[in-house]
């Protein structure tokens, strides 16, 4: 099982020392090995969480979101579930992360109560990945948060445009996020990506 946005054929690049900080499995030496290890960990977490999806008001809690990241990546990375402490070229200042995630959870509870709609799920995803709370895995974590929110709200399961080729899918996904960066009310593009029309 590979991630939604993993490209075929780019997996044999050796990991450099900076990429191995906090890596748990000693057998992981290439990008392909890492993809396999993370995919297995994510698959286990998805199976467990989707068996009993939390109610939206329970999911939308900063400690629960951290626990979810820990479950998704904890077999691979020592820092799984911990907010990043370093600057990135995307995301808020590390000192703002905890407060921004708490504020997002409070805002999102308001958006999804009493009923949740696809636009609310899209808004949550955009804001969560814009905060970029973890050292890695933010997109996969954010997509799974939305999958769980949809499951707990009775919405159709998001497909994230899985019918598209991976490189096209990734470009459309990033374009939809950038559109929301420019106009926070432009939810249509991301929503139609998450739930494409048949």
Secondary structure, 3 states (H helix, E strand, C coil): CCCCCCCCCCCCCECCHHHHCCECCCCCCEHHHHHHHHHHHHHHHHHHHHHCCCCHHHHCCHHHHHHHHHHHHCCCECCCCCECCCCCCCCCCHHHHHHHHHHHHHHHHHHHCCCCCHHHHHHHHHHHHHHCCECCCHHHHHHHHHHHHHHHHCCCCCCCCCCCCHHHHHHHHHHHHHHHHHCCCCCHHHHHHHCCCC
